[in-house]
Structure formats: C-alpha cells, structure tokens
C-alpha cells in the first residue's frame, strides 16, 4: 500500500499519454504524433522534477469571491 501512495499519478497519466502518442505515430508513420508525444514526455519529466503545471500547484487563476456574490448566493431560495 505504501508503494501505491508514493506513485505520482499525474506523471503516470502524462507518460502513458505520451507513450500512446509515440506508439500510434510509429504505427501510422506520422511524424507529428511522434514529435508531440516526445515533447509531452519531456515536459512531463520536467514538470515532475520542478513541480510545474496543473496538478502540482495552482493550475489557473481563481479570483476571490466578492462580498456581493457571496450575498447573492446566500439569498437564493429553493424552488
């Protein structure tokens, strides 16, 4: 069980996606698929090493909820 908790599932997903792209590109002889899969694999390893991108920290900018919208949400009535 300790091994499963130590697995970085984001890295596993990204590397499996890049492996599928590389394999399908090789089978179809499609260079863009191979290049994109290779770039995704490199990015995945770098993102894991330096904790970049979605899944490792803040993925997007989430603006704070203003007081006006908080009051609006509190005043809604059920149907």
Residue, then its C-alpha position, 0 to 999 in steps of 0.5 A: x500500500x505504501x508503494x501505491x501512495x508514493x506513485x505520482x499519478x499525474x506523471x503516470x497519466x502524462x507518460x502513458x499519454x505520451x507513450x500512446x502518442x509515440x506508439x500510434x505515430x510509429x504505427x501510422x508513420x506520422x511524424x507529428x504524433x511522434x514529435x508531440x508525444x516526445x515533447x509531452x514526455x519531456x515536459x512531463x519529466x520536467x514538470x515532475x522534477x520542478x513541480x510545474x503545471x496543473x496538478x502540482x500547484x495552482x493550475x489557473x487563476x481563481x479570483x476571490x469571491x466578492x462580498x456581493x456574490x457571496x450575498x447573492x448566493x446566500x439569498x437564493x431560495x429553493x424552488 
